[in-house]
Amino acid sequence: MNGLHLTAGPLALFALVASITPGPNNLLLMRSGAAFGVRRSVWHLAGVQIGFVGLVLLSHVGIGAMLLAVPGLFPLLRWACFGYLLWLAVLILRDARPATDANPGSARPMSCIEAILFQLINPKAWMMAITVASAFYGEHVPHALDLATALAVCVPIGGISMFIWTLWGASIDQVLKRPRARQLYRYGMAAAVALTAVWMLL
């Protein structure tokens, strides 16, 4: 096996910028933190991390390159993400309605498995994974140690970034004491998720 070829400094900067900026995962984790609290959102966050690791490994074996190379495949991914996010926006709108006997509160946080599967149709997650699996090794093909080191850099940075978004959502929920204020916030989150769905197509 060749020596380690990973340029960890630029990778860490990329991981920070890519993971802290708004995107489907961060937006959904912020919503989850507000609706369910940090503790109940932990498995959602863990699923995102596990899913990202899986995407990096898939990109390393060529699946990511195939997505970019095959005409129509990546746009199909964007449309799938668009449809899923739009469906989530509708669910958030439904949950924003005042709970009644006919409309009991039945919302729950995204499960770990659901969060993992969502990464398969998340274009931003794929682009991050493809970049991590290919862009920080100079002219060398990354080996197992390179990938392990890359994930050791990216996963903690991504985890902290997503935890900040989740905590932000939970903090907003603590500020919004009145039911009407919480309802308006959920309407705003539904609109934000819908706009993110549209952004996925741009």
Legacy VTK file of the C-alpha trace (Angstrom):
# vtk DataFile Version 3.0
C-alpha trace
ASCII
DATASET POLYDATA
POINTS 202 float
0.000 0.000 0.000
1.269 3.473 -0.825
1.637 6.188 1.811
-1.214 8.449 2.830
-1.971 10.928 0.036
-4.879 12.805 1.624
-4.627 16.598 1.955
-6.491 16.832 5.247
-6.432 20.630 5.665
-8.394 21.504 2.508
-10.686 18.526 3.152
-11.517 19.803 6.650
-12.305 23.258 5.262
-14.514 21.727 2.572
-16.297 19.570 5.148
-16.992 22.606 7.342
-18.316 24.790 4.536
-20.375 21.998 2.967
-21.877 20.755 6.226
-22.646 24.066 7.953
-24.382 25.709 4.993
-28.147 25.227 4.482
-29.304 22.099 2.717
-32.007 19.439 2.985
-30.397 17.606 5.914
-29.725 20.710 8.000
-33.155 22.143 7.335
-34.892 18.895 8.286
-32.752 18.539 11.412
-33.581 22.099 12.453
-37.265 21.300 11.987
-36.819 18.056 13.950
-35.080 19.878 16.792
-37.933 22.369 16.981
-40.691 19.764 16.767
-39.218 16.926 18.832
-36.177 18.236 20.703
-32.509 17.312 20.436
-32.712 13.924 22.146
-35.441 12.550 19.866
-33.582 13.854 16.809
-30.339 11.988 17.567
-31.239 8.949 15.446
-32.129 11.221 12.537
-28.688 12.823 12.791
-27.003 9.422 13.124
-28.806 8.196 10.010
-27.518 11.162 8.009
-23.967 10.368 9.099
-24.243 6.660 8.332
-25.826 7.437 4.983
-23.034 9.854 4.111
-20.384 7.236 4.907
-22.229 4.849 2.613
-22.309 7.426 -0.191
-18.567 8.024 0.120
-17.905 4.286 -0.179
-20.287 4.007 -3.144
-18.571 6.962 -4.807
-15.185 5.316 -4.258
-16.293 2.248 -6.209
-17.620 4.376 -9.061
-21.351 4.805 -8.393
-20.976 8.564 -7.933
-19.128 8.953 -11.229
-21.815 6.904 -12.939
-24.512 9.243 -11.602
-22.709 12.198 -13.153
-21.828 10.418 -16.394
-25.126 8.767 -17.344
-27.436 11.319 -19.006
-30.628 11.883 -17.069
-29.616 9.905 -13.975
-28.598 12.812 -11.752
-31.635 14.905 -12.835
-33.790 11.918 -11.879
-32.164 12.013 -8.458
-33.033 15.712 -8.177
-36.675 15.021 -9.041
-36.861 12.229 -6.466
-35.480 14.576 -3.813
-37.920 17.271 -4.940
-40.881 14.919 -4.560
-39.787 13.676 -1.146
-39.176 17.160 0.238
-42.507 18.377 -1.116
-44.216 15.461 0.601
-42.447 16.385 3.867
-43.601 19.991 3.464
-47.187 18.752 3.225
-46.704 16.678 6.394
-45.305 19.693 8.239
-48.293 21.752 7.130
-50.614 19.034 8.393
-48.813 18.921 11.732
-49.056 22.713 12.020
-52.820 22.500 12.323
-54.130 22.635 15.899
-54.529 19.123 17.318
-58.130 18.013 17.743
-59.864 14.736 18.429
-60.199 14.322 14.669
-56.624 15.420 14.089
-54.474 13.995 16.896
-50.794 14.845 16.927
-49.108 11.839 15.328
-45.849 13.338 14.067
-42.554 11.642 14.855
-38.922 12.347 14.048
-37.299 10.758 11.015
-35.896 7.358 11.928
-32.288 6.327 11.421
-33.206 4.068 8.486
-35.308 6.787 6.845
-32.459 9.284 7.185
-29.999 6.790 5.652
-32.309 6.141 2.700
-32.917 9.855 2.191
-29.205 10.325 1.466
-29.607 8.151 -1.637
-31.819 10.821 -3.242
-30.121 13.875 -1.720
-28.102 15.611 -4.493
-26.110 17.741 -2.045
-25.073 14.657 -0.063
-24.016 12.886 -3.276
-21.935 15.856 -4.433
-20.225 16.054 -1.033
-19.527 12.310 -1.085
-18.188 12.366 -4.655
-15.898 15.270 -3.764
-14.604 13.559 -0.612
-14.007 10.308 -2.506
-12.093 11.884 -5.370
-10.832 15.438 -4.951
-8.270 15.442 -2.118
-5.673 12.865 -3.128
-3.612 14.596 -5.780
-2.890 12.256 -8.688
-3.196 9.160 -6.532
-6.086 6.724 -6.284
-7.288 6.771 -2.652
-6.630 3.652 -0.619
-8.523 2.346 2.395
-6.380 4.424 4.791
-7.081 7.552 2.759
-10.813 6.967 2.862
-10.770 6.113 6.555
-8.837 9.307 7.285
-11.178 11.360 5.090
-14.178 10.019 6.965
-12.438 10.605 10.294
-12.115 14.256 9.265
-15.561 14.741 7.689
-17.853 12.810 10.017
-17.036 14.740 13.238
-17.176 18.096 11.449
-20.472 17.184 9.806
-21.854 15.852 13.066
-21.043 19.041 14.955
-22.499 21.191 12.177
-25.740 19.220 12.073
-25.972 19.211 15.868
-25.766 23.021 15.782
-28.693 23.129 13.342
-30.681 20.707 15.519
-29.899 22.707 18.646
-30.869 25.900 16.847
-34.265 24.426 16.031
-34.761 23.285 19.624
-33.774 26.742 20.889
-36.311 28.399 18.596
-38.984 26.103 19.998
-38.099 27.216 23.524
-38.565 30.847 22.510
-41.927 30.241 20.849
-44.093 29.721 23.912
-47.448 30.647 22.415
-49.269 27.988 20.350
-49.997 30.538 17.636
-46.299 31.443 17.358
-45.354 27.772 17.061
-48.011 27.264 14.423
-46.683 30.181 12.364
-43.145 28.831 12.741
-44.231 25.451 11.409
-45.916 27.130 8.462
-42.609 28.900 7.830
-40.696 25.618 8.037
-43.101 23.994 5.579
-42.495 26.879 3.177
-38.722 26.587 3.666
-38.770 22.844 2.935
-40.892 23.461 -0.175
-38.463 26.146 -1.360
-35.561 23.741 -0.749
-37.394 21.186 -2.888
-37.587 23.744 -5.704
-33.911 24.655 -5.191
-33.000 20.981 -5.729
-34.196 21.342 -9.324
-32.139 24.452 -10.115
LINES 1 203
202 0 1 2 3 4 5 6 7 8 9 10 11 12 13 14 15 16 17 18 19 20 21 22 23 24 25 26 27 28 29 30 31 32 33 34 35 36 37 38 39 40 41 42 43 44 45 46 47 48 49 50 51 52 53 54 55 56 57 58 59 60 61 62 63 64 65 66 67 68 69 70 71 72 73 74 75 76 77 78 79 80 81 82 83 84 85 86 87 88 89 90 91 92 93 94 95 96 97 98 99 100 101 102 103 104 105 106 107 108 109 110 111 112 113 114 115 116 117 118 119 120 121 122 123 124 125 126 127 128 129 130 131 132 133 134 135 136 137 138 139 140 141 142 143 144 145 146 147 148 149 150 151 152 153 154 155 156 157 158 159 160 161 162 163 164 165 166 167 168 169 170 171 172 173 174 175 176 177 178 179 180 181 182 183 184 185 186 187 188 189 190 191 192 193 194 195 196 197 198 199 200 201
